[in-house]
Amino acid sequence: MPTAGRCWGIYAGEDARINGGVPRLEVELMAQQNDYKFVAYPGAGHPFFNNTGSQYHPESA
């Protein structure tokens, strides 16, 4: 899957399902020589940006 441009990944530290794919994505971005930055927020679950839900994590959102 060819990509162009920069990639900025923002991840919840406690989201194993999503985070499980990050290493494969990183390998692909490196192979294509893309600029990228990944940020993971420890203690945050998948919906940490959703301020209407029980897993809202204001320290990370």
Steps between C-alpha positions, in 0.01 A plus 500: 500500500696806381474810715625852460553768756534489873320273743415588858355214701325577830430188704347400831762317701250239622347417159659165419284440190610818324855507638558146376510634143741784569822301447383386156404857410839625615683244285297609196559870563873441542514292180339788312727754672204696634531745787292384794448552869307277737374618837345261753328622815556262794189419699264604222249259344370493143235778530719738700401803288125439551408742777148356524610148591622324811852444360568868427858571602533879530874485574553353152220654294 
